């Protein structure tokens, strides 16, 4: 590789990093707007939240389906990455499990319109639910195994079962101010604790 090619490659790297950062900014802005207004929120609201024009949103995500899928994949990845980080930073595996389940519940409770999206006929959404489980179930399983190995929870609980239970406790929480799904989820996690 000659000096000109090396210089061009170095110059391209920051743009790629900037492009990734810009895309993350758009995804975070879209997620915030989705929490407030649902997945059908106007693109202009997402653009305003990100501090860009609507053309920038469409350049990155030509269709609403592209944007919705990207936002949820981005947030699934953030939830998945949180599991190992919590195992490293929390004093006990049980605490890591509890904090991760809180994040998972927040993800579920604040996703206005996700159920409708996942059940729509749009082919862009069909793989989203499978990737959600494929990515998050192993993280949950690792947290459960660590807490079980530490003797903090009873053995035998499967990740899918816990995730499904949390999901069921979160159903409808966004539309009923009297129902505190997060409190119910914390009670569920407290019930996992082995008596000492």
C-alpha positions as CSV (number, residue, x, y, z in Angstrom):
1,X,0.0,0.0,0.0
2,X,1.5,3.4,-1.0
3,X,1.5,6.5,1.1
4,X,-1.6,8.0,-0.7
5,X,-3.6,4.8,-0.1
6,X,-2.6,4.7,3.6
7,X,-3.6,8.4,4.0
8,X,-6.9,7.7,2.3
9,X,-7.5,4.7,4.6
10,X,-6.7,6.8,7.7
11,X,-9.0,9.6,6.5
12,X,-11.8,7.1,5.8
13,X,-11.7,5.6,9.3
14,X,-12.8,8.7,11.2
15,X,-15.6,9.2,8.7
16,X,-16.8,5.6,9.4
17,X,-16.5,6.2,13.1
18,X,-18.4,9.5,12.7
19,X,-21.0,7.7,10.6
20,X,-21.5,5.1,13.3
21,X,-21.7,7.8,16.0
22,X,-24.2,9.7,13.9
23,X,-26.3,6.6,13.3
24,X,-26.2,5.9,17.1
25,X,-27.4,9.4,17.7
26,X,-30.3,8.9,15.3
27,X,-31.2,5.6,16.9
28,X,-31.1,7.0,20.4
29,X,-33.2,10.0,19.3
30,X,-35.7,7.7,17.6
31,X,-35.9,5.4,20.7
32,X,-36.6,8.5,22.9
33,X,-39.4,9.6,20.6
34,X,-40.8,6.1,20.4
35,X,-41.0,6.0,24.2
36,X,-42.9,9.3,24.3
37,X,-45.1,8.9,21.2
38,X,-44.9,5.3,19.9
39,X,-43.4,3.8,16.7
40,X,-45.7,5.9,14.5
41,X,-44.3,9.2,15.7
42,X,-43.5,11.6,12.8
43,X,-40.0,11.5,11.4
44,X,-39.8,15.3,11.9
45,X,-40.0,14.6,15.7
46,X,-37.1,12.1,15.5
47,X,-35.1,14.5,13.3
48,X,-35.7,17.4,15.8
49,X,-34.7,15.1,18.8
50,X,-31.4,14.2,17.0
51,X,-30.8,17.8,15.9
52,X,-30.8,17.0,12.2
53,X,-33.0,17.4,9.2
54,X,-35.6,14.8,8.1
55,X,-33.5,14.2,5.0
56,X,-30.7,12.9,7.2
57,X,-33.1,10.4,8.9
58,X,-34.3,9.2,5.5
59,X,-30.7,8.9,4.2
60,X,-29.8,6.5,7.0
61,X,-33.2,4.8,7.1
62,X,-35.2,5.0,3.9
63,X,-38.4,3.5,5.3
64,X,-40.1,3.6,8.7
65,X,-39.6,-0.2,8.9
66,X,-35.8,0.3,8.5
67,X,-35.8,2.8,11.3
68,X,-38.0,0.7,13.7
69,X,-35.9,-2.5,13.1
70,X,-32.7,-0.6,13.6
71,X,-33.9,1.1,16.8
72,X,-35.0,-2.2,18.3
73,X,-31.9,-4.1,17.2
74,X,-29.8,-1.2,18.8
75,X,-31.6,-1.5,22.0
76,X,-31.6,-5.3,22.1
77,X,-27.8,-5.1,21.6
78,X,-27.5,-2.5,24.5
79,X,-29.5,-4.8,26.8
80,X,-27.4,-7.8,25.7
81,X,-24.1,-6.0,26.4
82,X,-25.4,-4.9,29.8
83,X,-25.5,-8.5,31.1
84,X,-21.7,-9.2,31.1
85,X,-21.0,-5.7,32.2
86,X,-23.3,-6.0,35.2
87,X,-21.7,-9.4,36.2
88,X,-18.4,-7.6,36.2
89,X,-19.5,-4.6,38.2
90,X,-22.1,-5.8,40.6
91,X,-21.1,-7.2,44.0
92,X,-23.1,-10.4,43.5
93,X,-24.5,-12.3,40.5
94,X,-28.0,-12.0,42.0
95,X,-27.7,-8.2,42.0
96,X,-26.5,-8.3,38.4
97,X,-29.5,-10.5,37.5
98,X,-31.9,-8.1,39.3
99,X,-30.4,-5.0,37.6
100,X,-30.5,-6.7,34.2
101,X,-34.1,-7.8,34.6
102,X,-34.9,-4.2,35.5
103,X,-33.3,-3.1,32.2
104,X,-35.1,-5.8,30.3
105,X,-38.4,-4.7,31.9
106,X,-37.7,-1.1,31.0
107,X,-37.1,-2.2,27.4
108,X,-40.4,-4.0,27.3
109,X,-42.5,-1.4,29.2
110,X,-41.3,1.6,27.2
111,X,-41.7,0.2,23.7
112,X,-45.1,1.6,22.7
113,X,-46.3,-0.2,19.6
114,X,-43.7,-3.0,19.6
115,X,-46.3,-5.8,20.0
116,X,-48.2,-4.5,17.0
117,X,-45.0,-4.2,15.0
118,X,-43.9,-7.7,15.9
119,X,-47.2,-9.1,14.8
120,X,-47.5,-7.0,11.6
121,X,-47.2,-8.6,8.1
122,X,-44.3,-6.4,7.2
123,X,-41.4,-8.8,6.3
124,X,-38.9,-6.4,7.8
125,X,-40.3,-7.1,11.3
126,X,-40.6,-10.9,11.0
127,X,-37.1,-11.7,12.1
128,X,-37.1,-9.1,14.9
129,X,-38.7,-11.3,17.6
130,X,-36.5,-14.2,16.8
131,X,-33.3,-12.1,17.0
132,X,-34.7,-10.6,20.3
133,X,-34.8,-14.0,21.9
134,X,-31.6,-15.3,20.2
135,X,-29.6,-12.4,21.5
136,X,-31.1,-11.9,25.0
137,X,-31.9,-15.5,26.2
138,X,-28.2,-16.5,26.4
139,X,-27.4,-13.3,28.4
140,X,-30.2,-14.1,30.8
141,X,-29.1,-17.7,31.0
142,X,-25.6,-16.6,31.9
143,X,-26.8,-14.4,34.7
144,X,-29.1,-17.1,36.0
145,X,-26.2,-19.6,35.9
146,X,-23.9,-17.3,37.8
147,X,-26.5,-16.6,40.5
148,X,-27.4,-20.3,40.7
149,X,-23.7,-21.2,41.0
150,X,-23.3,-18.7,43.8
151,X,-26.1,-20.3,45.6
152,X,-28.2,-17.1,45.5
153,X,-31.2,-18.6,43.5
154,X,-32.8,-21.9,43.3
155,X,-31.6,-24.1,40.5
156,X,-33.5,-25.0,37.3
157,X,-35.0,-21.8,36.1
158,X,-34.7,-21.4,32.3
159,X,-34.0,-18.0,30.8
160,X,-36.9,-18.2,28.4
161,X,-39.3,-18.8,31.3
162,X,-38.0,-15.9,33.3
163,X,-38.1,-13.6,30.2
164,X,-41.6,-14.7,29.4
165,X,-42.7,-14.1,33.0
166,X,-41.2,-10.6,33.0
167,X,-42.8,-10.0,29.6
168,X,-46.2,-11.1,30.9
169,X,-45.9,-8.8,33.9
170,X,-45.1,-5.9,31.5
171,X,-48.1,-6.3,29.2
172,X,-50.2,-3.2,29.1
173,X,-48.2,-1.3,31.6
174,X,-47.7,1.6,29.3
175,X,-51.4,2.2,29.1
176,X,-52.4,1.8,32.7
177,X,-51.0,4.4,35.2
178,X,-52.4,2.3,38.1
179,X,-50.2,-0.7,37.3
180,X,-46.6,-0.7,38.3
181,X,-45.0,-3.4,36.2
182,X,-41.5,-2.6,37.5
183,X,-42.6,-3.3,41.0
184,X,-44.2,-6.6,40.0
185,X,-41.0,-7.6,38.2
186,X,-38.9,-6.7,41.3
187,X,-41.2,-9.0,43.4
188,X,-40.7,-11.8,40.8
189,X,-36.9,-11.4,41.1
190,X,-37.1,-11.3,44.9
191,X,-39.0,-14.6,44.8
192,X,-36.0,-16.2,43.0
193,X,-33.7,-15.6,46.0
194,X,-32.7,-18.6,48.0
195,X,-33.5,-18.2,51.7
196,X,-30.4,-18.1,53.9
